[in-house]
Amino acid sequence: MLSNNLKHLTKRAPSYITENFKEFKLRFRKELNKALNGRYRLMVILAGDNAERQGVLCVDILLSYLKWIGNMRKGIKILYVYHDEFNDALYRRMIVERFIKRYVKKHRLDVELEIAVYENSEKYLGITSHALVIDLVNSLKPNDVGRLVNVVEGGGIIIAFTPKWSEWVNRRNLFQMSLAVPQYPEPRNVFTRWFQTITMASKGIYVYDVDGDNIVKFDEEDIPSETIEPISIPNNTMFPKDLYKLALTQDQVNAINAIENLIDNPKNPYIRVSVVLTADRGRGKSCAIGIALAGLIQNMLKHRNRIRIAVTAPAATNVQSLMMLAMKALDTLGLRYEIMKKEDTVIELKSERFSIEYWSPAAVVKQDVDIVAVDEAAGIPVPLIHKIWLKFKRTIFATTIHGYEGAGRGFSIRFLKRIKEDRKTKLVIYEMEEPIRYSRHDPIERWVFRVLLLDAEPDELTEEDMKYIEKKEFIYLKPDVSDLFTIEREKILRSLFGIYVLAHYRNEPDDLGMIADAPHHSVRGLALPNGKIVGAAQLAEEGPIPINYIDSLLRGGKIPGNIIPDRLLKHGRLRDIGNGRGWRIVRIAVHPEIQGRGIGSYFLSMLIREALERNYDWIGSGFGATEELLRFWIKNEFVPVHISPDRNPVSAEYTVLLIKPLTDTWSKIVELLNKEFKMKVIDSLYDTYRDLEVEVAHILLNTEYRYKKDGEECMKTDELTAIQVDRLLSYINGYMTYESCNDVIVRLVKYYWLLPKSCRNLDRFEEMVAIAKVLQGLPWETVADILRNKKSKIIETVRETIVKLTETFIGLNREEAEKFLGGVTLDKYRV
């Protein structure tokens, strides 16, 4: 049907190229000449509901662009991205594809048109295009905009399709609808309005109303041109000059030169060398690393037989630019290699004597390699980054300061602070500032930063602000999301989001879109009397679960949103869970300069107070389990009720859910869930959670919630048979080994952890040893390594621990045990 529409389009098309549009195009060409000279990009938005007219005007602009730059550029690339599940989007694509390919073939032009769907857009992160067409009519997904816009080089153009400009804000799109939940089926329309507002206030963007045949926005730009300084290669380099010639900017040259520090083994007083590269997106840091890795391989092979280099990032797609330049550099040096791919993604370059291998962040720490290069380091949790840094002698860390990932400067604050203080690490830091694809004055980069808040950072705090903080003079903010996303309140929005960016290891533009349009999400803030923001929280209202969903969820079904009720129903199996309503704290963060002063707990208390006022049943949170985070939440009376059965592949942490009950009914539910949770963890530590950090396991097992605080006494166990008791007595007196009696010891230790906290009498070290050796069944050497002690001390501690438990739960000390030992007969045996 759609292809039939194209049959007579050639005849209809000229009627769409009106005098108004010709005038628009004439003015646009003048602006494009400036952009070509200034090496910056321009964007045209074709707004309207007539898909055919949009397609034709897009073709006309693209063909005009090819004519205008034909003598200046060779090998022109056009990327077209759309949603293939909508007929109007399919039709626009068909028009553009047919007419562009026909024109290119007729005129034998060196032009490549690549068609892609948004689902595969991540793989285009490393490419460079001269023109980009993005269809935003049916979905305005922030990640897509941030990911794709920056593939276009300076002097290039971006064409975007949108609905009719004046009506767009009232339309529903795919991304918005993905944020709806059964309790709130209608999403907000805030992000589209924000997108339009910032677009109208930005340079370099022109909006044409296709249906009304008129210009909505056209500003003649006065953007300064940029002087490009010649690249200077240092005289005394350890890498060949031919490698440096692959660099496109002076910044890349300097970055490659900084990585030369990894050639030699660390020397006293250092045991490690780390090179850190930071940059905004599009500065070529990944490419610089790829070039430098080839130089490291060639240099180190002079003294070593084989070199293994691991590269890691949140996803294999993040390292494709690095791999491409590594191949180019290896080719330049004449080093042969094989390319290993997985689904068109390069995951390894290998030869007999060297390899560059991609590993996930969680897996890379387990590898035995010579060098580790971490790309997009801010997208990986800081504890895992610390493990990588501490394990390997030579490391490279590269991260985007302001990119579509929204990394912010949190990486610098949370990771670099520690590494700078380490006297055993030689640290080399270089910040790259020079864009590769376009000029420093590029208006499209400024627009995308502003509309997606990529460069949002917290307020700067002064001594005067610190006085307010010391006195805990805070104002609890309950902003309306619709008001936040306005020019008037933009500063507050940026301050709130800036705190999220610094406090969390990964923020994406989609998170901003969720805050704006998810109907069950809200924002809270903590401000000083002068208006500066020092705390920010994002909250999601979850539950009650509609009755028609409960049976489905209990049988593995799915429900949008409602993460806490969903997980608790599936794993807690208690139908009553579905009736509760509460707040999931998606994130809560305090300004990084004032953390550790109790402000987070104060902020949390305000959220709890409001949750009570709203008559919620519970307030809870879920996060990757670390000792520090668990201590914070448990200190504030949140109770662990669930742990994921596997680790997150990026954070390498198990996810835990914690709940603070706010009603009597939910107090009973949480007491039961916590009891079941502890039994599950205790019985799964030898298998599913055998690799759970001992500190984390200790905190989880040590936390209990009892709705009624009194009435429990410490009971002695009668679960052991007479023979099991006799073997236990033989062990504590040294006649049998741990390995001969561990079945009985396990039962005793499990019993210990199921008793009320007041009945448990081991010290912290004994409890940690009991978890690692007895419940997790780890080898003696591994336990000793984890707890940083001698193997003999661990063996001794286990025996003394069991002596204590035998006395507590069976009523026999070591001396009394000797008298009872060996007295089992048929008459005395009790099952």
NURO-197662 format. One line per 4 residues: number of its first residue (from 1); their letters; for each residue x, y, z of C-alpha. Coordinates in steps of 0.25 Angstrom, whole numbers. Layout:
REM NURO-197662
NUM = A = X:Y:Z  ...
REM end
This chain:
REM NURO-197662
1 = MLSN = 0:0:0  11:10:4  19:6:-9  7:9:-17
5 = NLKH = 7:23:-11  21:25:-17  16:22:-32  12:36:-35
9 = LTKR = 20:44:-25  30:49:-35  19:57:-41  13:62:-28
13 = APSY = 27:65:-22  29:79:-29  16:85:-23  22:83:-9
17 = ITEN = 34:92:-13  27:105:-11  32:119:-12  32:120:4
21 = FKEF = 41:107:5  50:112:-6  52:125:2  55:117:14
25 = KLRF = 65:108:7  72:121:1  74:127:15  78:113:20
29 = RKEL = 89:112:10  95:125:15  95:120:29  101:107:24
33 = NKAL = 113:114:17  116:121:30  115:107:37  125:101:27
37 = NGRY = 135:112:29  133:111:44  133:96:45  120:95:53
41 = RLMV = 107:88:50  92:93:47  79:86:50  66:87:42
45 = ILAG = 53:82:48  42:79:38  29:79:47  16:74:42
49 = DNAE = 6:63:40  7:61:25  17:50:24  18:51:9
53 = RQGV = 21:66:9  32:64:20  39:53:12  39:61:0
57 = LCVD = 45:74:7  55:65:14  60:60:1  60:74:-5
61 = ILLS = 69:79:6  78:67:5  80:68:-10  83:82:-9
65 = YLKW = 93:79:2  100:69:-7  101:80:-18  106:91:-9
69 = IGNM = 117:82:-3  120:73:-14  133:80:-18  138:81:-3
73 = RKGI = 135:67:2  137:53:-3  131:40:2  119:47:8
77 = KILY = 111:39:18  96:40:22  90:33:34  75:31:34
81 = VYHD = 69:26:47  54:23:49  44:14:56  40:3:46
85 = EFND = 27:0:54  19:12:49  13:14:35  16:29:34
89 = ALYR = 31:26:38  32:15:28  26:24:17  36:36:20
93 = RMIV = 47:26:20  43:20:7  42:34:0  56:38:5
97 = ERFI = 62:25:2  57:24:-12  59:38:-17  73:39:-11
101 = KRYV = 78:26:-16  72:29:-30  79:43:-30  93:37:-25
105 = KKHR = 92:26:-36  89:35:-47  100:45:-44  110:34:-39
109 = LDVE = 112:41:-26  121:36:-15  110:36:-5  106:25:5
113 = LEIA = 92:25:11  90:16:23  77:13:28  76:9:43
117 = VYEN = 65:7:54  66:13:67  68:0:74  82:-2:67
121 = SEKY = 86:13:69  96:10:80  106:4:69  107:17:62
125 = LGIT = 113:24:74  127:23:68  124:27:53  124:41:46
129 = SHAL = 113:45:37  112:58:28  97:57:30  87:51:40
133 = VIDL = 72:49:38  64:46:51  50:43:51  44:48:65
137 = VNSL = 29:48:61  25:35:68  35:35:79  44:46:86
141 = KPND = 54:37:94  65:46:101  75:35:99  73:34:84
145 = VGRL = 75:49:83  88:50:91  94:37:85  92:41:70
149 = VNVV = 93:56:69  108:56:71  111:46:60  110:58:50
153 = EGGG = 123:66:47  125:81:46  119:87:34  109:75:34
157 = IIIA = 93:76:36  83:69:44  69:68:39  58:64:49
161 = FTPK = 43:60:47  34:64:58  18:66:58  12:79:56
165 = WSEW = 20:89:65  8:96:71  1:82:74  13:74:78
169 = VNRR = 12:76:93  -2:70:93  2:57:86  6:44:92
173 = NLFQ = 19:37:88  25:23:89  35:28:100  24:34:108
177 = MSLA = 15:22:108  26:13:112  26:21:125  12:19:129
181 = VPQY = 8:9:139  -6:2:142  -9:11:153  -6:24:145
185 = PEPR = -8:20:130  -6:35:125  8:40:125  11:55:126
189 = NVFT = 15:63:114  26:71:121  39:67:113  33:70:99
193 = RWFQ = 30:84:104  44:86:110  50:81:97  42:91:89
197 = TITM = 45:102:99  60:100:99  60:98:84  53:111:82
201 = ASKG = 64:118:90  76:112:84  85:116:72  87:107:60
205 = IYVY = 73:101:59  62:105:49  48:100:50  39:99:37
209 = DVDG = 24:97:38  22:87:27  7:87:27  5:102:28
213 = DNIV = 17:105:19  23:115:27  36:118:36  34:115:51
217 = KFDE = 48:119:55  60:125:47  71:133:53  83:138:46
221 = EDIP = 95:133:54  107:140:58  116:129:62  131:131:63
225 = SETI = 140:124:54  151:115:59  166:115:57  172:101:56
229 = EPIS = 186:101:61  196:91:54  199:78:61  212:77:68
233 = IPNN = 218:64:71  228:63:83  243:61:79  246:50:89
237 = TMFP = 235:40:88  236:25:91  225:22:82  228:23:67
241 = KDLY = 225:36:60  216:29:50  206:26:61  205:40:66
245 = KLAL = 202:44:51  189:36:53  184:47:63  175:57:58
249 = TQDQ = 177:68:69  188:73:78  180:68:90  180:53:84
253 = VNAI = 195:55:82  197:59:97  188:48:102  196:37:94
257 = NAIE = 209:43:100  203:42:114  200:27:112  215:25:109
261 = NLID = 216:25:124  211:11:124  223:5:116  233:3:128
265 = NPKN = 230:-5:141  226:4:152  238:8:161  240:12:175
269 = PYIR = 232:17:182  221:13:172  215:0:170  205:4:160
273 = VSVV = 204:14:149  190:20:145  187:29:133  174:36:134
277 = LTAD = 168:43:122  155:52:123  148:59:112  134:63:107
281 = RGRG = 128:54:97  134:55:83  149:59:87  155:45:82
285 = KSCA = 159:40:96  155:25:92  163:27:79  175:32:86
289 = IGIA = 175:20:95  174:10:83  186:17:76  194:16:89
293 = LAGL = 191:2:92  198:-2:79  210:6:83  210:-1:96
297 = IQNM = 209:-15:90  221:-12:80  230:-6:91  227:-16:102
301 = LKHR = 229:-28:92  244:-24:91  245:-29:106  234:-39:107
305 = NRIR = 229:-51:100  214:-48:101  205:-36:104  191:-37:108
309 = IAVT = 183:-24:109  168:-24:114  159:-13:111  146:-11:118
313 = APAA = 134:-2:118  119:-3:122  116:-10:108  125:-15:97
317 = TNVQ = 119:-5:87  126:6:96  140:1:91  137:0:76
321 = SLMM = 144:13:73  156:9:82  157:-5:74  156:2:61
325 = LAMK = 168:11:64  175:0:70  174:-8:57  178:5:49
329 = ALDT = 190:6:58  194:-8:58  193:-8:43  202:4:43
333 = LGLR = 213:-3:51  212:-16:42  207:-24:54  198:-35:49
337 = YEIM = 185:-40:56  172:-47:55  159:-40:58  149:-47:67
341 = KKED = 134:-42:66  121:-45:73  109:-40:66  117:-30:57
345 = TVIE = 124:-25:70  139:-26:71  142:-33:84  157:-37:82
349 = LKSE = 169:-34:73  179:-45:75  192:-51:70  202:-62:76
353 = RFSI = 209:-51:84  198:-41:87  184:-38:89  174:-27:92
357 = EYWS = 162:-33:98  148:-27:103  143:-32:116  131:-27:124
361 = PAAV = 134:-19:136  130:-30:146  139:-40:138  151:-32:136
365 = VKQD = 156:-32:150  157:-48:149  167:-47:137  182:-49:137
369 = VDIV = 186:-37:128  197:-27:127  189:-15:125  175:-11:127
373 = AVDE = 168:1:119  155:5:125  146:13:115  134:21:120
377 = AAGI = 139:19:134  128:28:140  118:18:135  124:7:144
381 = PVPL = 122:7:160  133:13:167  136:1:176  138:-7:164
385 = IHKI = 147:3:158  155:3:171  157:-12:170  162:-11:155
389 = WLKF = 172:0:160  177:-8:172  179:-21:164  186:-17:152
393 = KRTI = 200:-10:151  197:-2:139  183:4:136  177:14:127
397 = FATT = 164:21:131  156:29:121  143:36:123  133:45:118
401 = IHGY = 131:58:126  118:62:119  113:52:109  100:45:106
405 = EGAG = 103:36:118  102:48:127  114:44:134  117:58:140
409 = RGFS = 129:60:149  125:50:159  137:41:154  147:52:157
413 = IRFL = 141:54:171  138:40:176  150:32:169  161:42:166
417 = KRIK = 161:47:180  165:33:186  175:30:175  182:44:177
421 = EDRK = 184:41:191  191:28:189  206:29:190  208:16:183
425 = TKLV = 201:20:170  208:29:159  196:37:154  196:44:141
429 = IYEM = 184:52:137  180:59:124  167:66:121  164:67:106
433 = EEPI = 157:79:102  158:80:86  146:74:79  150:66:67
437 = RYSR = 137:66:59  133:80:60  138:94:66  138:98:80
441 = HDPI = 126:108:77  117:98:71  103:102:74  97:88:73
445 = ERWV = 106:83:84  102:94:93  87:91:90  88:76:93
449 = FRVL = 96:79:106  85:89:110  72:81:106  78:68:112
453 = LLDA = 85:74:124  98:67:121  106:78:127  97:80:140
457 = EPDE = 106:81:152  102:85:167  102:99:173  116:104:178
461 = LTEE = 116:105:193  122:116:200  126:118:215  113:125:217
465 = DMKY = 106:113:212  114:104:221  108:112:233  94:108:229
469 = IEKK = 98:94:227  105:93:241  92:98:247  84:89:239
473 = EFIY = 75:100:233  69:93:222  56:95:214  49:83:209
477 = LKPD = 45:85:194  33:78:187  34:84:173  24:82:163
481 = VSDL = 31:75:151  23:83:141  29:96:147  43:91:148
485 = FTIE = 44:89:133  43:103:130  53:114:127  49:121:140
489 = REKI = 52:109:148  64:104:139  74:107:150  67:99:161
493 = LRSL = 65:87:151  80:87:147  84:88:162  75:76:165
497 = FGIY = 80:68:154  94:72:156  94:65:169  88:52:163
501 = VLAH = 100:53:153  111:54:163  105:44:173  102:32:164
505 = YRNE = 111:24:155  102:25:143  91:35:138  85:35:125
509 = PDDL = 77:45:118  65:36:119  66:38:134  62:52:131
513 = GMIA = 51:48:122  46:39:133  46:50:143  38:59:133
517 = DAPH = 28:50:128  26:37:137  13:40:144  16:33:157
521 = HSVR = 30:39:158  33:52:167  45:60:171  48:65:185
525 = GLAL = 60:74:189  67:80:201  70:95:200  78:105:208
529 = PNGK = 70:118:212  77:125:200  72:115:190  84:106:188
533 = IVGA = 81:92:186  89:82:195  80:69:194  72:63:183
537 = AQLA = 62:51:182  54:44:171  43:36:176  33:26:169
541 = EEGP = 19:23:175  17:8:174  5:-1:177  -5:-5:180
545 = IPIN = -5:-16:169  -18:-17:161  -24:-30:165  -24:-36:151
549 = YIDS = -8:-35:151  -6:-42:164  -8:-56:160  0:-53:147
553 = LLRG = 12:-48:155  12:-60:164  13:-68:152  25:-60:146
557 = GKIP = 17:-49:139  21:-35:137  16:-21:141  21:-8:136
561 = GNII = 28:0:148  24:-5:162  38:-11:164  37:-13:179
565 = PDRL = 23:-20:179  27:-28:167  40:-34:173  33:-36:186
569 = LKHG = 21:-43:181  30:-52:172  40:-56:183  32:-53:196
573 = RLRD = 20:-60:191  11:-53:200  -2:-48:193  -4:-37:203
577 = IGNG = 8:-30:197  0:-26:185  -10:-18:194  1:-8:199
581 = RGWR = 4:6:193  18:12:195  29:21:191  41:14:184
585 = IVRI = 53:24:186  59:23:172  71:31:176  75:40:188
589 = AVHP = 87:49:188  94:59:196  103:70:190  117:63:189
593 = EIQG = 124:74:197  116:72:210  114:57:210  116:49:223
597 = RGIG = 110:60:232  96:53:234  89:61:224  85:49:216
601 = SYFL = 78:43:228  71:56:231  66:57:217  62:42:218
605 = SMLI = 54:46:230  47:57:223  43:47:212  38:37:222
609 = REAL = 30:48:229  23:52:216  21:37:212  13:36:226
613 = ERNY = 5:48:222  1:42:209  -4:29:217  6:20:209
617 = DWIG = 8:6:215  23:6:212  35:13:207  47:6:201
621 = SGFG = 59:5:192  67:-4:183  82:-3:180  95:-10:177
625 = ATEE = 99:-16:191  111:-10:197  115:-9:211  115:6:212
629 = LLRF = 101:7:205  95:-4:214  100:2:227  93:16:223
633 = WIKN = 80:10:220  79:0:232  84:11:241  71:18:236
637 = EFVP = 62:6:240  61:0:226  60:-15:226  66:-24:215
641 = VHIS = 55:-33:209  61:-38:196  74:-40:188  75:-43:174
645 = PDRN = 79:-57:170  91:-52:161  100:-40:160  98:-28:151
649 = PVSA = 107:-30:139  111:-15:140  112:-12:154  116:-26:158
653 = EYTV = 108:-25:171  95:-32:176  83:-23:176  76:-23:190
657 = LLIK = 62:-17:193  60:-11:207  47:-7:213  43:2:224
661 = PLTD = 28:-1:228  19:10:232  6:2:236  3:-9:245
665 = TWSK = 0:-18:234  13:-15:227  21:-17:240  16:-31:240
669 = IVEL = 19:-33:225  33:-28:227  35:-36:239  31:-49:231
673 = LNKE = 39:-45:219  51:-42:226  51:-56:234  49:-63:220
677 = FKMK = 60:-54:214  70:-58:225  66:-73:223  68:-72:208
681 = VIDS = 81:-65:209  87:-75:220  83:-87:212  88:-81:199
685 = LYDT = 101:-76:203  108:-89:199  103:-88:185  96:-76:179
689 = YRDL = 103:-66:188  116:-73:190  123:-61:184  115:-51:192
693 = EVEV = 124:-41:200  126:-46:214  124:-32:219  111:-31:212
697 = AHIL = 106:-44:216  109:-41:230  101:-28:230  89:-35:224
701 = LNTE = 89:-47:234  91:-37:245  79:-29:242  66:-33:248
705 = YRYK = 52:-27:249  43:-31:260  29:-25:260  27:-28:275
709 = KDGE = 41:-26:282  39:-35:294  35:-49:297  46:-58:291
713 = ECMK = 56:-66:299  69:-73:294  66:-88:292  75:-99:292
717 = TDEL = 75:-108:280  70:-122:280  71:-124:265  84:-132:266
721 = TAIQ = 85:-147:267  94:-153:278  104:-157:268  104:-143:262
725 = VDRL = 107:-137:276  118:-147:279  125:-144:266  124:-129:269
729 = LSYI = 130:-132:283  141:-140:277  144:-128:267  144:-117:278
733 = NGYM = 154:-126:286  163:-127:274  161:-142:271  154:-140:258
737 = TYES = 156:-130:247  147:-119:242  145:-126:229  140:-139:236
741 = CNDV = 129:-131:244  125:-119:235  111:-125:233  108:-123:247
745 = IVRL = 116:-110:249  108:-104:237  95:-108:244  100:-101:257
749 = VKYY = 104:-88:250  91:-88:242  83:-89:256  92:-78:261
753 = WLLP = 88:-68:250  73:-71:252  72:-68:266  69:-54:271
757 = KSCR = 80:-44:271  80:-43:286  83:-58:287  96:-57:278
761 = NLDR = 109:-57:286  120:-57:275  129:-45:272  129:-39:258
765 = FEEM = 142:-46:254  136:-60:258  123:-57:251  131:-53:238
769 = VAIA = 139:-66:239  127:-74:241  120:-68:229  132:-69:219
773 = KVLQ = 137:-83:224  124:-90:229  113:-84:221  120:-81:208
777 = GLPW = 129:-93:209  141:-85:204  155:-91:204  163:-88:217
781 = ETVA = 173:-80:208  162:-72:202  156:-68:215  169:-64:221
785 = DILR = 172:-55:209  158:-49:209  159:-46:224  174:-42:223
789 = NKKS = 179:-52:233  187:-65:234  181:-79:231  185:-84:244
793 = KIIE = 177:-73:251  165:-76:243  165:-91:246  167:-87:261
797 = TVRE = 155:-77:260  146:-87:254  149:-97:265  147:-87:276
801 = TIVK = 134:-82:270  129:-96:270  133:-98:285  125:-85:288
805 = LTET = 113:-90:280  113:-104:286  113:-98:300  102:-88:297
809 = FIGL = 93:-97:290  96:-111:295  100:-108:309  114:-114:309
813 = NREE = 128:-107:310  141:-113:305  144:-120:319  130:-126:320
817 = AEKF = 130:-130:306  142:-139:309  134:-147:319  122:-149:310
821 = LGGV = 131:-153:298  129:-167:292  117:-170:301  107:-173:290
825 = TLDK = 100:-187:290  88:-192:284  80:-189:296  85:-175:297
829 = YRV = 83:-172:282  72:-162:279  68:-158:265
REM end
